[in-house]
Each structure stands twice: as structure tokens, then as C-alpha cells.
């Protein structure tokens, strides 16, 4: 069941209506049943795996809680239990997600030595959302081990924490210190609150606009260029890479916004996943603004566990590189994702090395670093670096990505700016005009959010009601009229559902 489907537009109001009708003590059970129905609507069998991950981490956390970490023997036992639990959960994820990748990699090596390949029939579908809910469960387990969270005794409550339907498929990756704490707080009755529900619906509506009007439309340009890179030169391929950068931002942030808005109407606050990332002035800052729930998870449970910055400079750089390679591998079982992650790790290492040099140059040239022009230039360079890395993220193979980059650099087609060939990239003139209007709205909203440090819902809730309703009606009409259009154009799956 997709957020951008008719099924969800029926499912969610029904869940919301029953939620506010039934007694408070029944509401968690209702949400748990609704969450499993939502998840199992994709494949009922996958609900068994979700339940298995939930049960394993629930029991593991209870065992960890019982042990006294002060005594050496029990501390060792805690480590053994934690390692066993992590191996069990990662093993489930690895079996479904990486078995085919490892077999293919082994066969490539065997072929170099003229050895017959390992042939295993592999037709097991990747359970949707598994990468997200396994990290949610592992984060909880590690927090209990570290003493940062208490083990949950109520199994149904913990099961709801892992399977909460707004965020189970593509995040945000929740923490026990946030969502589970809210589920435990029985003093919050979560009665009908018009202002909170209105804010939630505004957030969802903006998410639908980003997905239906911008992401699905600009995806046509990205798919066209990446599908036939040999047909385009520098300007066409640059436009394709930029289009994909915008597509993945609008697509993924739209899912997060719909998840945040849906949870807010139910009375829960999820982790904010995006903070105008393309306004970042360094790649390091970009990762403080992009997929925040994943970047903070990797920081807390991978980077810090390896030593973080509490070590020598080169050891720290190694920690950064490994962390981002893990991030790449988490996204998918392909060498392209591994290279994408390594690029982001390399970017951050390079930034740290060049920072003193840049500071000296700015001082020597008396550069006004607080000026708009300087900050804009830094943001533009950051976007260019991030967008270059997106080429490897989007490509089907390393070979395709390298060909894309080579042709983008070597085949200049300046005439394409004037001969109208850019209008042959999947969208006609009318659709491009609609896209440009949508992008203008996105830029205006992101600028306001960046400058005011407030979300769109908060900005609109503070405006004159006539103006607020005019904006909302405009968004609704755009989603209905331009969200589903033309033969062959259908709202696509969210990109991060494949991860």
C-alpha cells in the first residue's frame, strides 16, 4: 500500500477515525493491528519476518536488562548476548538483501581463474522496509546495552514501536528515546486536537505535492538520460544528473513528510529527516541535513563504535570512510552504492584536510565569508559534488556510471541549448512549464524554511486564514490535476522503498 495510492487515502482516514473513537487503552492495539495490516498488504508472508525481528530484539533487550554490567563476567555475558543478537538480526537482513550480491561477486572472481561459477537459484523477494525496521530494532537493542534506554516489558507496545505504519517502509529510522518513550507515556491522552491535526495534514499535503507534481514528473527526464546516455552530451547529461538529484530529494522527503504528518495527526512526533539539504555549504553539513535519522544512526552506532574522533587523525579518516561505505552498502547490494558512499567519505576527509588552507586563503584575500555570494558559491560547489555522486547512486552498474561521466565530460553539445533537443527528454513543453512552476514553489518554500527555521505547516498556521486556505486549495488542486496526467504517466513507487 503506497502513500500515493487510493488504498491509502481510504486506509488512513479509517484508521484515524477509529483511533479517536475507541477508548484510550485500546488505541495502541488498534494501531498495532493497523500497522501489520498496512505492512502485510504488500506480502502477508513478510509479516512473519517482521514479527521475528521484533521477538528476537525484544527478548535480547530483556536479557541485557537483567544482567549487572558492573561485574566482569556478567559484562562479558552481556557482550556475548549483544553480539549474538546483532548477528541474528543482521543475518536476516543479509540473507534477503546481500546473498545474491555476494554470489555474483564470488562468481566474478572465480571467472578470472576459469573456475565454474557457483549456481544457486535465487528468487526470494526482498521484504519491503526490512532495512529500516532492522535498524530501528538494532538501535533500541544497543541503547539498552549501553544503558541509554530501558528494556520494554510490554511486547505489544514494543511491536508497535518497530512496526508503526507511517515510518516502517522508508523511515524515518526511529529511536526508543523518541517514539517508544511517547508510546510509554500513558499520561498523554491524545484527544482530538484541531491545530495539531491541521498541522499534520498540511505536512502530508506538501509531501504529496513534492511527490506527485515534482518528483514523478522530473523522474521522466532522469530516467530518459540514464536510460540512453549515448544520445546526449554534456548539457543533457548534466541536466539528467541534476534532475535525479532533485527527484530523489523530492521523492524521499515527500515520503518522510507524509510519515511525519500522519504520525502527528495521531499525536506522535517522529524524527525530522530533512532540513533543506541542498542549502548546505559543505558535504559534512549536507549529511547533517539529509536523511538525518540514518546519518545520526550511523554516527552513534558505527562511527562512534569504531572510535569516532577519539583517535589519531588518520584513524578518524578511516572511521569516516568505513561509515559511509557502510551507508552505501545499506542502500543496496551493488558496487555503485559502495562507490557512492566512498565518495561521500572522501569528500569529508578532503574537506577536513583543506579547511586550514581555505581559511588561510580567505584571510589573505580578506574574503567576506559571511556574504551571500560566498555562501552561495559554497552551496553550489557542495551541490555539484553531491550531484556527481548521485550518478553512481542512480546508475545500474559501475560501467554505466563511468560511461555516463566520461560522455558528460568529453562530449560537449552546446547546440542543445538552442536547438530544442532538451525538449525531447521525455516531457513536452507544457509538462516542462508545469515542472518549472512546481520547482519555483519548492525553492520558495525551502528558502522560507531555511531563513525562518520553521516548517511549512508552522509558517502557514501563523498566517491569515484566507491566505492559508488559498495556499492549501492551490496545493490540493495541483495534486489532483497535475499529479496523475496523461497516458503512460502514473505515480511511481517511492525510491527508498527498494532499499
Buried (B, 14 or more C-beta within 10 A) or exposed (E): BBBBEEEBEEBBEEBBEBBBEEEEEEBBEBBBEBBBBBBBBBEEEBBEBBBEBBBBBBBBBBBBBEBEBEEEEEEEBBEEBBEEBBEBBEEBBBEBBBBBBEBBEEBEEEEEEEEEEEEEEEEEEBBBBBBBBBBBBBBBBBBBBEEBBBBBEEEEBBBBBBBBBBBBBBBBBBBBEBBBEBBBEEEEEBEEEEEBBBBBBBBBBBBBBBBBBBBBBBBBBBBBBBEEBEBBBBBBBBBBBBBBBBBBBBBBBBBBBBBBBBBBBBBBEBBBBBBBBBBBBBBBBBBBBBBBBBBBBBBBBBBBEBEBEEEEEEBBBBBBBBBBBBBBBBBBBBBBBBBBBBBBBBBBBEBBEEEEEEEEEEEEEEBEEEEEEBBEEBBEEBBBBBBBBBBBBBBEEBEBBBBBBEBBEEBEBEEBEEEEBBEBBBBEEEBBEBBEBBBEBBEEBBEBBBEEEBBBBBBBBEEEEEEBEEBBEEBEEBBEEBBEBEEEBEBBEBBBBEB
